[in-house]
Amino acid sequence: MSFWNTVMDAQGEVRYGQRLIPSLIDDIAANDPDRVCFSFPQTANLQDGLQNLTFRIFANAINKTAHFIQREIGRSSMFETVMYMGYPDVRHFIVLIALIKTGHKALFSSHRNSVAVHADLIKRTDCAILLHTAGFPVSGILETCRMESLCMPDLEYLLDDSPFEGFPYDKTWEEAKNHPVMVVDTLGSTGLPKPVVWTHWTLSTGGPYRLTPPIDGRPTLWGVFTSCKRAYMALPIFRGAGIGIGISVACFTQTTIVLGLPGQETADTLKAIFELTDLDAINARPATLEEVATRPDIMARFNRLEFVAVVGGALSNGASEKLSQHVRIYTLMANTEPINSVQSASDP
């Protein structure tokens, strides 16, 4: 622990690794309201362009949702679990922070899980409430599990620009750092997916990494990532990697997270995103990048990027060799429990 004590003692004005995301969002909304945290398709047709979400509107949407949750199920003093199943959009981030504010923790079960897996996770986490978006298929869960269900407000209402009553989060880092905030599931490669609880500390792990001194002149990857202005996240938003990377990068750096069409993390989607906005970086699964490696028309655009981060596995040697001719490739070492590890930038 002496290494980490040294790192944490190196704090300056910003308390990296000791900031609570709900409070940080409110602070940014008050002091830098027009800063853009997320950018996402306006409609199911990418040709209609992207919509920028500022911290002011993001915080407003969180407050609307927190008041909705408090009105429908009340606050929790025991970090009760609320399962969220919904259309893969920014409401995943909104729900996460709103539930933290009301004292609950969110359960995110992969949309690819069977009803039996959903039910097992619900039982393991003592979850009795299901929050879902309108039209999302949850009947199988409700028929299998005895749960109270709530329908989430529409995204259009949440992102309406009208000011809404605040919902303060007044806890300090020392008070809340070990409080549970969300539950994600493992991939289930050795049996049924298992629930893993993340705390405020878990979500903040990237913060102190930027204080870690370079090794042989190589900065940590978190330090590299903080240099980006706009990063495309081609990851499932309902899995731990998508939620964790999305909310932590948007809040702890100056980077805008660009989202594509839900469930369409393909080479063609990436090509369309390139047509709509400038990008500095891409976070993607190996399958997406393997497809890109067969498309010279898309690889040529990688020359504009600072880096590509591979999440959830490793690229084949062939794909890696092709892509690395255009951009620096970083393979993130991570798992569901600690999210990520300290990594230093590798050679080009």
C-alpha positions in Angstrom: 0.0 0.0 0.0 3.0 2.3 0.4 2.9 3.0 -3.4 -0.7 4.0 -3.4 -0.2 6.1 -0.2 2.5 8.0 -2.1 0.2 8.4 -5.1 -2.8 9.7 -3.1 -0.5 12.0 -1.0 0.5 13.6 -4.3 -2.9 15.3 -4.6 -3.2 18.8 -5.7 -6.2 21.1 -5.8 -8.3 18.3 -7.5 -8.8 15.3 -5.2 -8.4 12.6 -7.9 -9.9 9.3 -6.8 -11.8 11.0 -4.0 -14.7 12.6 -5.8 -18.3 11.3 -5.7 -19.9 11.3 -9.2 -23.3 12.6 -8.2 -21.8 15.6 -6.4 -19.3 16.1 -9.3 -22.1 16.2 -11.9 -23.9 18.9 -9.9 -20.7 20.9 -9.5 -20.0 20.8 -13.2 -23.6 21.7 -14.0 -23.3 24.7 -11.8 -19.8 25.9 -12.9 -19.5 24.7 -16.5 -23.1 24.0 -17.5 -22.5 24.0 -21.3 -19.8 21.3 -21.2 -20.9 18.3 -23.2 -20.8 15.0 -21.5 -22.5 12.7 -24.1 -23.3 12.9 -27.8 -25.7 10.4 -29.3 -28.0 9.8 -32.4 -31.1 12.1 -32.5 -33.1 9.3 -34.1 -32.7 5.7 -35.2 -31.4 7.1 -38.5 -27.8 8.3 -38.1 -28.2 10.6 -41.0 -30.3 12.8 -38.7 -27.2 13.7 -36.8 -26.1 13.7 -33.2 -27.5 15.4 -30.1 -25.1 16.9 -27.6 -26.0 16.5 -23.9 -24.6 19.2 -21.6 -24.0 18.7 -17.9 -26.7 21.2 -17.1 -29.4 19.1 -18.9 -27.8 15.8 -17.7 -28.0 17.0 -14.1 -31.6 18.2 -14.7 -32.6 14.8 -16.1 -31.0 13.0 -13.1 -33.0 15.3 -10.7 -36.2 14.6 -12.5 -35.6 10.9 -12.3 -34.6 11.0 -8.6 -37.8 12.8 -7.7 -39.8 10.3 -9.8 -38.1 7.4 -7.9 -38.6 9.0 -4.5 -42.3 9.7 -5.3 -42.9 6.1 -6.5 -40.9 4.0 -4.1 -39.3 6.4 -1.6 -35.7 6.7 -0.5 -33.7 3.8 0.8 -31.4 3.8 3.8 -30.2 0.2 3.1 -29.0 0.5 -0.5 -31.9 -1.6 -1.7 -31.4 -3.0 -5.2 -33.5 -1.7 -8.2 -33.1 -3.6 -11.5 -33.1 -1.4 -14.6 -34.0 -2.9 -18.0 -34.3 -0.4 -20.8 -33.6 0.8 -24.3 -29.8 1.2 -24.5 -29.5 4.9 -24.3 -28.2 7.6 -21.9 -31.0 6.8 -19.5 -28.7 4.1 -18.2 -26.4 6.8 -16.9 -29.3 8.9 -15.7 -30.9 6.1 -13.7 -27.5 5.1 -12.2 -26.9 8.5 -10.6 -30.6 9.1 -9.7 -30.7 5.8 -7.8 -27.5 6.7 -6.0 -29.1 10.0 -4.9 -32.2 8.2 -3.6 -30.0 5.7 -1.6 -30.5 2.7 -3.8 -28.1 0.7 -6.0 -28.8 -0.2 -9.6 -28.8 -3.8 -11.0 -27.8 -3.9 -14.6 -28.3 -7.4 -16.1 -27.0 -7.9 -19.7 -29.8 -7.8 -22.2 -28.4 -11.0 -23.6 -29.1 -12.9 -20.5 -31.9 -15.4 -20.4 -34.9 -14.9 -18.1 -33.4 -17.6 -15.8 -30.2 -15.6 -15.5 -32.1 -12.4 -14.8 -34.1 -14.3 -12.1 -31.0 -15.7 -10.5 -29.4 -12.2 -10.3 -32.6 -10.8 -8.9 -32.6 -13.4 -6.2 -29.0 -13.1 -5.3 -29.3 -9.3 -4.9 -32.6 -9.3 -3.0 -34.1 -7.2 -5.7 -37.8 -6.5 -5.5 -38.3 -3.5 -7.9 -38.0 -3.4 -11.7 -37.6 -0.1 -13.4 -38.0 -0.3 -17.2 -38.5 1.9 -20.3 -41.8 1.8 -22.2 -42.1 -1.1 -24.6 -39.0 -2.9 -23.3 -39.6 -6.7 -23.1 -39.8 -7.4 -19.3 -42.9 -9.6 -19.2 -40.8 -12.8 -18.8 -39.0 -11.3 -15.8 -42.3 -10.2 -14.2 -43.9 -13.6 -14.8 -41.0 -15.4 -13.2 -40.2 -13.0 -10.3 -42.6 -11.3 -7.9 -41.5 -7.7 -8.3 -43.0 -4.2 -8.3 -42.5 -2.6 -11.7 -42.2 1.0 -12.7 -42.1 2.5 -16.2 -39.3 5.0 -16.7 -40.2 8.5 -18.0 -39.6 9.2 -21.7 -36.2 10.4 -22.8 -37.7 13.4 -24.5 -39.3 14.6 -21.1 -36.0 14.0 -19.2 -33.9 16.0 -21.6 -36.4 18.8 -21.9 -34.6 22.1 -21.1 -37.0 23.4 -18.5 -35.4 23.9 -15.1 -36.4 21.3 -12.5 -36.1 21.2 -8.7 -32.7 20.0 -7.5 -32.0 16.8 -5.7 -28.9 17.3 -3.6 -26.4 14.6 -2.7 -24.6 15.8 0.4 -22.4 12.9 1.4 -18.6 13.3 1.7 -16.0 11.0 0.2 -15.1 9.5 3.5 -18.8 8.8 4.3 -19.8 7.3 1.0 -16.6 5.8 -0.6 -17.6 2.2 0.3 -21.3 2.6 -0.3 -22.6 0.3 -3.0 -23.9 2.1 -6.1 -24.5 -0.6 -8.7 -24.4 -4.3 -9.5 -23.2 -5.7 -12.7 -22.9 -9.3 -13.9 -19.9 -11.4 -15.0 -19.8 -13.0 -18.4 -20.7 -16.4 -17.0 -17.9 -18.3 -18.8 -17.6 -20.7 -15.8 -21.3 -21.0 -15.0 -24.2 -18.6 -14.4 -23.2 -15.0 -14.4 -22.5 -13.7 -10.9 -23.4 -10.3 -9.4 -20.6 -8.0 -8.6 -21.2 -4.9 -6.5 -19.4 -1.7 -7.4 -18.9 1.1 -4.9 -18.1 4.8 -5.3 -14.5 3.8 -4.8 -14.8 1.3 -7.7 -16.1 3.9 -10.1 -13.4 6.3 -9.0 -10.4 4.0 -9.6 -9.3 5.8 -12.7 -8.8 9.1 -10.9 -5.6 8.4 -9.0 -4.0 6.6 -12.0 -3.4 10.0 -13.6 -1.2 10.8 -10.5 0.9 7.7 -11.1 4.4 8.9 -12.3 5.5 7.8 -15.8 7.6 4.6 -16.1 10.6 5.0 -18.4 8.8 8.0 -19.8 5.5 6.2 -20.4 2.4 7.7 -18.9 -0.4 5.7 -17.5 -3.2 4.9 -20.0 -5.6 7.0 -17.9 -3.3 10.0 -18.5 -3.4 9.3 -22.2 -7.1 9.1 -22.2 -7.6 12.4 -20.5 -6.1 14.2 -23.6 -9.1 13.3 -25.8 -12.0 15.7 -26.7 -14.4 13.2 -28.2 -14.2 9.5 -27.9 -16.6 7.0 -29.6 -17.7 4.2 -27.2 -18.7 1.1 -29.3 -19.5 -0.9 -26.2 -22.8 -2.3 -24.9 -24.2 0.3 -22.5 -25.9 -2.3 -20.4 -22.7 -4.0 -19.4 -20.2 -3.0 -16.7 -17.6 -1.8 -19.2 -20.0 0.4 -21.1 -21.5 2.0 -18.0 -18.2 2.2 -16.1 -16.1 3.7 -18.9 -18.9 6.0 -20.1 -19.8 7.6 -16.8 -16.2 7.8 -15.4 -14.6 9.2 -18.5 -17.4 11.8 -19.1 -17.2 13.0 -15.5 -13.5 12.7 -14.6 -12.0 14.0 -17.8 -12.9 16.7 -20.3 -13.8 14.0 -22.9 -17.2 13.8 -24.6 -18.4 10.3 -24.9 -20.0 9.7 -28.3 -22.6 6.9 -28.5 -23.8 5.1 -31.7 -27.0 3.2 -32.4 -27.8 0.7 -29.7 -26.8 -2.8 -30.5 -25.1 -1.8 -33.7 -21.4 -1.6 -32.8 -20.4 -2.3 -36.4 -17.9 -1.0 -38.9 -20.7 0.7 -40.9 -21.9 2.5 -37.8 -18.4 3.6 -37.1 -18.1 4.9 -40.6 -21.3 6.9 -40.2 -20.1 8.3 -36.9 -16.9 9.5 -38.6 -19.1 11.4 -41.2 -21.0 13.2 -38.4 -18.3 14.3 -36.0 -14.6 14.6 -35.3 -13.2 11.8 -33.1 -9.9 11.6 -31.1 -10.3 8.0 -29.9 -12.4 4.9 -30.0 -13.2 2.3 -27.3 -14.4 -0.9 -28.9 -14.7 -4.7 -28.5 -12.4 -6.9 -30.6 -15.2 -8.1 -32.8 -15.9 -4.5 -34.0 -12.2 -3.8 -34.7 -11.7 -7.2 -36.5 -14.4 -6.1 -38.9 -12.9 -2.7 -39.3 -9.6 -4.4 -40.2 -11.2 -5.7 -43.4 -12.4 -2.2 -44.4 -9.6 -0.1 -45.9 -12.0 2.8 -46.3 -12.6 3.0 -42.5 -9.0 2.2 -41.5 -7.8 5.2 -43.5 -9.8 7.4 -41.1 -8.0 6.0 -38.1 -5.0 8.2 -39.1 -7.0 11.1 -37.4 -7.2 9.3 -34.1 -4.9 9.5 -31.1 -5.6 5.9 -30.1 -7.9 3.0 -30.1 -8.7 1.1 -26.9 -9.6 -2.6 -27.2 -12.0 -3.6 -24.4 -13.1 -7.2 -23.5 -10.4 -9.2 -25.2 -7.4 -9.1 -27.6 -7.2 -8.5 -31.3 -5.9 -11.1 -33.6 -2.3 -10.5 -34.8 -3.5 -9.8 -38.3 -6.1 -7.2 -37.3 -3.7 -5.6 -34.9 -0.9 -5.3 -37.5 -3.3 -3.7 -40.0 -4.8 -1.2 -37.6 -1.5 -0.3 -35.9 -0.3 1.1 -39.2 -2.8 3.8 -38.8 -3.2 4.4 -35.1 -1.8 3.5 -31.7 -3.6 0.4 -30.2 -4.0 -0.1 -26.5 -5.5 -3.3 -25.1 -7.1 -2.7 -21.7 -6.6 -5.2 -19.0 -9.7 -5.3 -16.9 -12.3 -7.5 -15.3 -15.6 -7.1 -13.6 -14.4 -6.8 -10.1 -11.8 -3.9 -10.1 -12.9 -2.6 -13.5 -9.3 -1.7 -14.6 -5.7 -1.9 -13.6 -2.8 0.5 -13.8 -1.3 0.3 -17.2 1.4 2.3 -18.9 1.4 3.3 -22.5 3.1 0.8 -24.7 5.4 1.3 -27.7 3.8 2.5 -31.0 
